[in-house]
Amino acid sequence: MKTLMVQGTTSDAGKSTLVAALCRVFVEQDIKVAPFKPQNMALNSAVTEDGGEIGRAQALQAIAAKVAPRVDFNPILLKPNSDTGAQVIIHGKAISNMEAQAYHDYKKVAMDAVLTSQQCLSEEFELLVVEGAGSPAEINLRAGDIANMGYAEAVDCPVIIIADIDKGGVFAHLVGTLALLSESEQARVKGFVINRFRGDLALLQSGLDWLEEYTGKPVLGVLPYLHDLALDAEDAVAIDNQVTQAKVKIAVLLLPHISNHTDFDALRLNPQIDINYVRHTQAIPNVDLIIIPGSKNVISDLAFLKNEGWGEQIKRHLRYGGKLLGICGGLQMLGSDIFDPDEVESKQTHCKGLGFADFVTHLGQQKVLTQAQGMIILQGQQAKVTGYEIHAGSSQGPAFDKPFLKFTQHPHNVVQDGFISVDNCIAGTYLHGLFDNREATQLILDWVLPNSGIAQLIDIDTHREQQLTRLAEMCKEHLDLEKITKIYQDWEGSNL
């Protein structure tokens, strides 16, 4: 198996997107290709068919490569639950929470997991396109590195470095990054890609010529800025809204530890839905629906929500006939109490919920990771839904006597999920991906605002394929794919 690694000068330089694009380009050339990210730090995750957890970006890249997502594509996933700590997930399963220093000492074990996945994939695929994390030039993180050059040195693979010209200082980013690498690491850097360029390429050419002469490395392509490119975000919340004629107004509370905010992509991309992410210090606007999303630290985020005054604003919203939906951690916040006796998410073992429904939640060590199918039940109507569960803990109480959905397919034979309030104004569910289903979205919107008149809902799978095709065509036009292919095919080691 050949291996090609994409590293970036910064976070959000375009690594995830370039890896997805190359996976799609290579699979169209009948190359058996797979994505790989040794270590990812993100709160957006996906559930694999066998009940493992990986970064959302690697699930997207697997779709680009036309293979089913699997845990080996992202052997190490870190999910931050505080400023200094994170839940450590190895081969799809959470093993513990660790502070940054403890994880730094744990990296040798983590590297063994990375190399095990590399070996497994080498038995099936012809090419691995690997995504680095952040920047390889973070001096304080270089010891024991498994995410960037530490990995590249361990498996001895060539590297392409991508930089975002839209941020400014692109030549300083590239030259500075290269300068901070060791001699052997510099030798495995085989070229640069410049991302998100706007303007006349002729005006950039003198800079490209200088960069190649100064570094001795080729520029493999200059990728244009793609307006309205919408793909599953690795971690940063995509808050741009493409509304042109709002028929339904929705507010999503932007919690500090919000997770799986890709739940709302199909809503955000619909020009007839005005979706507003409500941030710190902002008041909840007048809307038809308020959504409390998933959270990696429910008790902490609930305290944040209350401190923002959002609890009282939600009560006012309900008094005026508005609807409220809680998803996963958002569901847990709607009950009377949340207990965390084992300190799964924080040191606080108990807090009072918002009290909008009669149930309690107990967080536990065992994490639920499943893909499931079912029927949403609202106002006597039903709609098919397919989604996934990813949560620690369970909720019980009289509120669940009136479920939000009933499962038709669940790996643990669970029958139902969530609740709908007696007054029909509040709903909660553990199931992510509700709005990826057009039939389910239509039923929920009819519950929120009958006869809203929304003509066409987004099919997120079709939309994703269109975006991947667009991305691949752009790379075919603007990258020197012949040179890139030669880089990984001819690589025989750094010889240093």
Salt bridges, closest charged atoms under 4 A:
ASP12 OD2 - LYS167 NZ 3.84
ASP12 OD1 - ARG196 NH2 3.53
GLU28 OE1 - LYS476 NZ 2.79
GLU53 OE2 - LYS79 NZ 2.59
GLU53 OE1 - LYS367 NZ 2.89
GLU124 OE1 - ARG70 NH1 2.80
GLU131 OE2 - LYS37 NZ 2.88
GLU153 OE1 - ARG188 NH2 2.81
ASP156 OD1 - ARG188 NH1 3.02
ASP164 OD2 - LYS167 NZ 3.10
ASP164 OD2 - ARG196 NH1 2.82
ASP166 OD1 - ARG198 NE 3.17
GLU185 OE1 - ARG142 NH2 2.58
ASP232 OD2 - ARG56 NH1 3.96
ASP232 OD1 - ARG464 NE 2.95
GLU234 OE2 - LYS37 NZ 2.73
ASP240 OD1 - ARG268 NH1 3.16
ASP263 OD2 - HIS432 ND1 2.73
ASP265 OD1 - ARG268 NH2 3.36
ASP301 OD1 - HIS257 ND1 2.84
GLU308 OE2 - HIS280 ND1 2.52
GLU312 OE2 - LYS315 NZ 3.32
ASP337 OD1 - HIS350 NE2 2.84
ASP337 OD1 - LYS352 NZ 3.01
GLU343 OE1 - LYS347 NZ 3.45
GLU389 OE1 - HIS391 NE2 3.09
GLU389 OE2 - HIS410 NE2 2.62
ASP459 OD2 - ARG438 NH2 3.69
ASP461 OD1 - ARG464 NH1 3.02
GLU465 OE1 - ARG24 NH1 3.11
GLU473 OE2 - LYS476 NZ 3.05
GLU477 OE2 - HIS478 NE2 3.68
ASP490 OD2 - LYS486 NZ 2.67
